[in-house]
């Protein structure tokens, strides 16, 4: 019996950050459409459990990373404008 390798591929950097923090290895791929890189992880039951936990706000990680994402966007906007808010 031949086993096929499956991957979990996402664009969301916050979820990718969380999964890397938990120790999962990833490949970063060029965009298939648009301009966002793709983050590819080897599919496993443990990985999917971590994804579900993240989506349900596991230990505040999702909230923390959502705040990080918001701060990144705001900081980028300030830099583009060349000044304060």
PyMOL CGO cylinders between C-alpha atoms (Angstrom):
from pymol import cmd
from pymol.cgo import CYLINDER

trace = [
    CYLINDER, 0.00, 0.00, 0.00, 1.37, 3.40, -0.98, 0.3, 1, 1, 1, 1, 1, 1,
    CYLINDER, 1.37, 3.40, -0.98, 0.90, 6.30, 1.43, 0.3, 1, 1, 1, 1, 1, 1,
    CYLINDER, 0.90, 6.30, 1.43, 0.54, 9.80, 0.05, 0.3, 1, 1, 1, 1, 1, 1,
    CYLINDER, 0.54, 9.80, 0.05, 1.99, 12.75, 1.92, 0.3, 1, 1, 1, 1, 1, 1,
    CYLINDER, 1.99, 12.75, 1.92, -0.50, 15.53, 2.55, 0.3, 1, 1, 1, 1, 1, 1,
    CYLINDER, -0.50, 15.53, 2.55, 0.18, 19.13, 3.41, 0.3, 1, 1, 1, 1, 1, 1,
    CYLINDER, 0.18, 19.13, 3.41, -1.72, 21.85, 5.23, 0.3, 1, 1, 1, 1, 1, 1,
    CYLINDER, -1.72, 21.85, 5.23, -1.18, 25.13, 3.35, 0.3, 1, 1, 1, 1, 1, 1,
    CYLINDER, -1.18, 25.13, 3.35, -2.22, 28.57, 4.61, 0.3, 1, 1, 1, 1, 1, 1,
    CYLINDER, -2.22, 28.57, 4.61, -1.59, 32.26, 3.94, 0.3, 1, 1, 1, 1, 1, 1,
    CYLINDER, -1.59, 32.26, 3.94, -2.14, 33.48, 7.51, 0.3, 1, 1, 1, 1, 1, 1,
    CYLINDER, -2.14, 33.48, 7.51, 1.14, 34.51, 9.11, 0.3, 1, 1, 1, 1, 1, 1,
    CYLINDER, 1.14, 34.51, 9.11, -0.30, 34.53, 12.63, 0.3, 1, 1, 1, 1, 1, 1,
    CYLINDER, -0.30, 34.53, 12.63, -1.37, 30.89, 12.46, 0.3, 1, 1, 1, 1, 1, 1,
    CYLINDER, -1.37, 30.89, 12.46, 1.94, 29.99, 10.80, 0.3, 1, 1, 1, 1, 1, 1,
    CYLINDER, 1.94, 29.99, 10.80, 3.80, 31.78, 13.62, 0.3, 1, 1, 1, 1, 1, 1,
    CYLINDER, 3.80, 31.78, 13.62, 1.84, 29.87, 16.24, 0.3, 1, 1, 1, 1, 1, 1,
    CYLINDER, 1.84, 29.87, 16.24, 2.50, 26.52, 14.57, 0.3, 1, 1, 1, 1, 1, 1,
    CYLINDER, 2.50, 26.52, 14.57, 6.23, 27.24, 14.24, 0.3, 1, 1, 1, 1, 1, 1,
    CYLINDER, 6.23, 27.24, 14.24, 6.26, 28.28, 17.92, 0.3, 1, 1, 1, 1, 1, 1,
    CYLINDER, 6.26, 28.28, 17.92, 4.80, 24.86, 18.75, 0.3, 1, 1, 1, 1, 1, 1,
    CYLINDER, 4.80, 24.86, 18.75, 7.67, 23.23, 16.85, 0.3, 1, 1, 1, 1, 1, 1,
    CYLINDER, 7.67, 23.23, 16.85, 6.13, 22.37, 13.49, 0.3, 1, 1, 1, 1, 1, 1,
    CYLINDER, 6.13, 22.37, 13.49, 8.41, 22.67, 10.47, 0.3, 1, 1, 1, 1, 1, 1,
    CYLINDER, 8.41, 22.67, 10.47, 7.25, 24.59, 7.44, 0.3, 1, 1, 1, 1, 1, 1,
    CYLINDER, 7.25, 24.59, 7.44, 8.09, 25.40, 3.86, 0.3, 1, 1, 1, 1, 1, 1,
    CYLINDER, 8.09, 25.40, 3.86, 7.42, 28.89, 2.56, 0.3, 1, 1, 1, 1, 1, 1,
    CYLINDER, 7.42, 28.89, 2.56, 6.12, 28.82, -1.00, 0.3, 1, 1, 1, 1, 1, 1,
    CYLINDER, 6.12, 28.82, -1.00, 5.53, 31.58, -3.52, 0.3, 1, 1, 1, 1, 1, 1,
    CYLINDER, 5.53, 31.58, -3.52, 1.94, 32.76, -4.03, 0.3, 1, 1, 1, 1, 1, 1,
    CYLINDER, 1.94, 32.76, -4.03, -0.31, 30.60, -6.17, 0.3, 1, 1, 1, 1, 1, 1,
    CYLINDER, -0.31, 30.60, -6.17, -2.59, 33.59, -6.73, 0.3, 1, 1, 1, 1, 1, 1,
    CYLINDER, -2.59, 33.59, -6.73, -2.22, 37.15, -5.52, 0.3, 1, 1, 1, 1, 1, 1,
    CYLINDER, -2.22, 37.15, -5.52, 0.84, 38.37, -3.66, 0.3, 1, 1, 1, 1, 1, 1,
    CYLINDER, 0.84, 38.37, -3.66, 0.86, 36.43, -0.38, 0.3, 1, 1, 1, 1, 1, 1,
    CYLINDER, 0.86, 36.43, -0.38, 3.36, 33.68, 0.36, 0.3, 1, 1, 1, 1, 1, 1,
    CYLINDER, 3.36, 33.68, 0.36, 2.02, 30.26, 1.28, 0.3, 1, 1, 1, 1, 1, 1,
    CYLINDER, 2.02, 30.26, 1.28, 3.02, 28.45, 4.48, 0.3, 1, 1, 1, 1, 1, 1,
    CYLINDER, 3.02, 28.45, 4.48, 3.05, 24.68, 4.07, 0.3, 1, 1, 1, 1, 1, 1,
    CYLINDER, 3.05, 24.68, 4.07, 3.07, 22.19, 6.96, 0.3, 1, 1, 1, 1, 1, 1,
    CYLINDER, 3.07, 22.19, 6.96, 3.16, 18.40, 6.91, 0.3, 1, 1, 1, 1, 1, 1,
    CYLINDER, 3.16, 18.40, 6.91, -0.36, 17.24, 7.75, 0.3, 1, 1, 1, 1, 1, 1,
    CYLINDER, -0.36, 17.24, 7.75, -0.79, 15.27, 10.97, 0.3, 1, 1, 1, 1, 1, 1,
    CYLINDER, -0.79, 15.27, 10.97, -3.51, 14.75, 13.57, 0.3, 1, 1, 1, 1, 1, 1,
    CYLINDER, -3.51, 14.75, 13.57, -1.43, 16.73, 16.06, 0.3, 1, 1, 1, 1, 1, 1,
    CYLINDER, -1.43, 16.73, 16.06, -1.08, 19.65, 13.64, 0.3, 1, 1, 1, 1, 1, 1,
    CYLINDER, -1.08, 19.65, 13.64, -4.82, 19.74, 13.05, 0.3, 1, 1, 1, 1, 1, 1,
    CYLINDER, -4.82, 19.74, 13.05, -5.45, 19.65, 16.81, 0.3, 1, 1, 1, 1, 1, 1,
    CYLINDER, -5.45, 19.65, 16.81, -3.13, 22.66, 17.17, 0.3, 1, 1, 1, 1, 1, 1,
    CYLINDER, -3.13, 22.66, 17.17, -4.98, 24.50, 14.38, 0.3, 1, 1, 1, 1, 1, 1,
    CYLINDER, -4.98, 24.50, 14.38, -8.35, 23.85, 16.02, 0.3, 1, 1, 1, 1, 1, 1,
    CYLINDER, -8.35, 23.85, 16.02, -6.92, 24.98, 19.37, 0.3, 1, 1, 1, 1, 1, 1,
    CYLINDER, -6.92, 24.98, 19.37, -5.63, 28.17, 17.76, 0.3, 1, 1, 1, 1, 1, 1,
    CYLINDER, -5.63, 28.17, 17.76, -9.00, 28.87, 16.15, 0.3, 1, 1, 1, 1, 1, 1,
    CYLINDER, -9.00, 28.87, 16.15, -10.67, 28.46, 19.55, 0.3, 1, 1, 1, 1, 1, 1,
    CYLINDER, -10.67, 28.46, 19.55, -8.23, 30.90, 21.21, 0.3, 1, 1, 1, 1, 1, 1,
    CYLINDER, -8.23, 30.90, 21.21, -6.00, 28.27, 22.84, 0.3, 1, 1, 1, 1, 1, 1,
    CYLINDER, -6.00, 28.27, 22.84, -4.30, 29.84, 25.89, 0.3, 1, 1, 1, 1, 1, 1,
    CYLINDER, -4.30, 29.84, 25.89, -4.70, 33.35, 24.52, 0.3, 1, 1, 1, 1, 1, 1,
    CYLINDER, -4.70, 33.35, 24.52, -2.32, 32.67, 21.63, 0.3, 1, 1, 1, 1, 1, 1,
    CYLINDER, -2.32, 32.67, 21.63, -4.81, 33.72, 18.97, 0.3, 1, 1, 1, 1, 1, 1,
    CYLINDER, -4.81, 33.72, 18.97, -5.65, 36.96, 20.78, 0.3, 1, 1, 1, 1, 1, 1,
    CYLINDER, -5.65, 36.96, 20.78, -1.96, 37.75, 21.27, 0.3, 1, 1, 1, 1, 1, 1,
    CYLINDER, -1.96, 37.75, 21.27, -1.15, 37.12, 17.61, 0.3, 1, 1, 1, 1, 1, 1,
    CYLINDER, -1.15, 37.12, 17.61, -4.21, 39.10, 16.47, 0.3, 1, 1, 1, 1, 1, 1,
    CYLINDER, -4.21, 39.10, 16.47, -2.91, 42.04, 18.50, 0.3, 1, 1, 1, 1, 1, 1,
    CYLINDER, -2.91, 42.04, 18.50, 0.54, 41.53, 16.94, 0.3, 1, 1, 1, 1, 1, 1,
    CYLINDER, 0.54, 41.53, 16.94, -1.01, 41.58, 13.48, 0.3, 1, 1, 1, 1, 1, 1,
    CYLINDER, -1.01, 41.58, 13.48, -2.91, 44.77, 14.24, 0.3, 1, 1, 1, 1, 1, 1,
    CYLINDER, -2.91, 44.77, 14.24, 0.18, 46.48, 15.61, 0.3, 1, 1, 1, 1, 1, 1,
    CYLINDER, 0.18, 46.48, 15.61, 2.16, 45.42, 12.55, 0.3, 1, 1, 1, 1, 1, 1,
    CYLINDER, 2.16, 45.42, 12.55, -0.46, 46.96, 10.24, 0.3, 1, 1, 1, 1, 1, 1,
    CYLINDER, -0.46, 46.96, 10.24, -0.59, 50.18, 12.25, 0.3, 1, 1, 1, 1, 1, 1,
    CYLINDER, -0.59, 50.18, 12.25, 3.21, 50.45, 12.42, 0.3, 1, 1, 1, 1, 1, 1,
    CYLINDER, 3.21, 50.45, 12.42, 3.49, 49.83, 8.68, 0.3, 1, 1, 1, 1, 1, 1,
    CYLINDER, 3.49, 49.83, 8.68, 0.94, 52.56, 8.00, 0.3, 1, 1, 1, 1, 1, 1,
    CYLINDER, 0.94, 52.56, 8.00, 2.88, 55.01, 10.19, 0.3, 1, 1, 1, 1, 1, 1,
    CYLINDER, 2.88, 55.01, 10.19, 6.11, 54.21, 8.38, 0.3, 1, 1, 1, 1, 1, 1,
    CYLINDER, 6.11, 54.21, 8.38, 4.44, 54.67, 4.99, 0.3, 1, 1, 1, 1, 1, 1,
    CYLINDER, 4.44, 54.67, 4.99, 3.04, 58.05, 6.07, 0.3, 1, 1, 1, 1, 1, 1,
    CYLINDER, 3.04, 58.05, 6.07, 6.40, 59.05, 7.56, 0.3, 1, 1, 1, 1, 1, 1,
    CYLINDER, 6.40, 59.05, 7.56, 5.03, 60.20, 10.88, 0.3, 1, 1, 1, 1, 1, 1,
    CYLINDER, 5.03, 60.20, 10.88, 2.76, 59.63, 13.84, 0.3, 1, 1, 1, 1, 1, 1,
    CYLINDER, 2.76, 59.63, 13.84, -0.86, 58.53, 13.92, 0.3, 1, 1, 1, 1, 1, 1,
]
cmd.load_cgo(trace, "trace")
